[in-house]
Amino acid sequence: MNKFDRLLYILNKLDRRERVRVPDLARELEVSERTVYRYLNSLMEAGFPIYYDKERGTYAFTQNFSLRRALLETEEVLVLALARKLLEPLLGEAALQILEQIEKKIATSPHIPFSHFTEVFGIQGLCDLPHLFDLLKDLSL
């Protein structure tokens, strides 16, 4: 197993909310404990929100972080919601189901302030797109 594989292994354990203890990882990865600490530091320096949970005695991702969640900016969520409202009459049932699956995945992210995309926009019919983008800009400020 190379260094990249070991880093992915650690990230996957963290994402599955498994116990991530340095001695255990050293044994599993067949490296020294010092190397495991270097791996954890490298991941933290790369921006992964990892901390040591003293109560559980394990390293973990911060409470709401997951590798599987899509982290979108508010503006991106607004554009996605608007696109759905505009395209809804034109899309077939299969495409609408796929959009709903995407929305459910995104809506479970704690970083997104909306629970349901259908609550974001109540736009009826089509209107002039430049005005819509001005509206989005105003809403996102």
C-alpha positions in Angstrom: 0.0 0.0 0.0 1.5 3.4 -1.0 1.1 6.7 0.9 -1.9 7.8 -1.2 -3.7 4.6 -0.5 -3.0 5.0 3.2 -4.4 8.5 3.3 -7.6 7.3 1.5 -7.8 4.5 4.0 -7.8 6.9 6.9 -10.3 9.3 5.2 -12.7 6.4 4.6 -12.5 5.2 8.2 -13.2 8.8 9.4 -16.1 9.1 6.9 -17.6 5.8 8.2 -17.3 7.2 11.7 -15.1 4.3 12.8 -12.6 4.6 15.6 -9.4 6.0 14.3 -6.7 5.4 16.9 -3.0 5.9 16.1 -1.8 2.6 17.4 -4.5 0.7 15.5 -3.8 2.6 12.3 -0.1 2.0 12.6 -0.7 -1.7 12.9 -3.3 -1.8 10.1 -1.2 0.3 7.7 2.1 -1.4 8.7 3.8 1.9 9.5 5.1 3.6 12.7 2.8 5.7 14.9 4.9 8.7 14.0 4.0 8.1 10.4 0.3 7.9 11.2 0.6 11.3 13.0 2.3 12.7 9.9 -0.6 11.4 7.7 -3.2 12.9 10.0 -1.3 16.2 10.0 -1.1 16.1 6.2 -4.8 15.6 5.9 -5.5 18.4 8.3 -3.2 20.7 6.4 -5.0 19.8 3.2 -8.2 21.2 4.7 -10.0 18.1 6.1 -11.8 19.0 9.3 -10.2 16.4 11.6 -10.0 16.7 15.3 -9.2 14.5 18.3 -12.3 13.5 20.3 -11.1 13.1 23.8 -14.3 11.5 25.1 -14.2 8.7 22.5 -10.4 8.5 22.3 -10.4 8.7 18.6 -9.8 11.1 15.7 -12.9 12.1 13.8 -14.3 14.5 11.2 -16.1 17.5 12.7 -19.7 16.6 13.4 -21.3 17.6 10.2 -18.6 16.8 7.7 -18.8 13.9 5.3 -16.9 13.0 2.1 -20.2 12.0 0.5 -22.1 15.3 0.9 -22.2 17.9 -1.8 -21.1 21.2 -0.3 -22.7 23.9 -2.4 -22.7 27.6 -1.9 -26.0 29.3 -1.4 -25.9 30.8 -4.9 -25.4 27.3 -6.4 -28.4 26.0 -4.5 -30.5 29.0 -5.7 -29.6 28.4 -9.3 -30.3 24.7 -9.0 -33.8 25.4 -7.5 -34.5 28.0 -10.2 -33.4 25.6 -12.9 -35.8 23.0 -11.6 -38.7 25.4 -11.5 -38.0 26.5 -15.1 -37.4 23.0 -16.5 -40.1 21.2 -14.6 -42.7 21.6 -17.3 -40.3 20.4 -20.0 -38.7 17.4 -18.2 -40.1 13.9 -18.3 -40.9 12.0 -15.1 -37.6 10.1 -15.0 -35.6 13.4 -15.2 -37.7 14.9 -12.4 -37.1 11.8 -10.2 -33.3 12.3 -10.7 -33.6 15.9 -9.8 -35.4 15.0 -6.7 -32.7 12.5 -5.7 -30.1 15.2 -6.2 -32.1 17.7 -4.1 -32.5 15.2 -1.3 -28.8 14.5 -1.2 -28.0 18.2 -1.1 -30.8 19.1 1.4 -29.3 16.7 4.0 -26.1 18.8 4.1 -26.0 21.0 7.2 -24.2 23.7 5.1 -27.3 24.3 3.0 -29.9 26.5 4.7 -33.0 25.0 2.9 -34.9 21.9 3.7 -36.7 21.6 0.4 -35.9 23.2 -2.9 -39.6 23.6 -3.8 -39.8 26.1 -0.9 -37.1 28.3 -2.3 -38.8 29.5 -5.4 -42.5 29.9 -6.3 -41.8 31.1 -9.8 -44.7 30.4 -12.2 -44.1 30.3 -15.9 -41.0 31.5 -17.7 -39.7 35.0 -17.5 -36.8 37.0 -19.0 -33.5 35.3 -17.9 -31.4 38.4 -17.4 -34.0 39.5 -14.8 -33.9 36.2 -13.1 -30.1 36.4 -12.7 -30.5 39.9 -11.2 -33.0 38.5 -8.8 -30.6 35.7 -7.8 -27.8 38.2 -7.2 -30.1 40.3 -5.0 -31.3 37.2 -3.1 -27.8 35.9 -2.5 -26.5 39.1 -0.9 
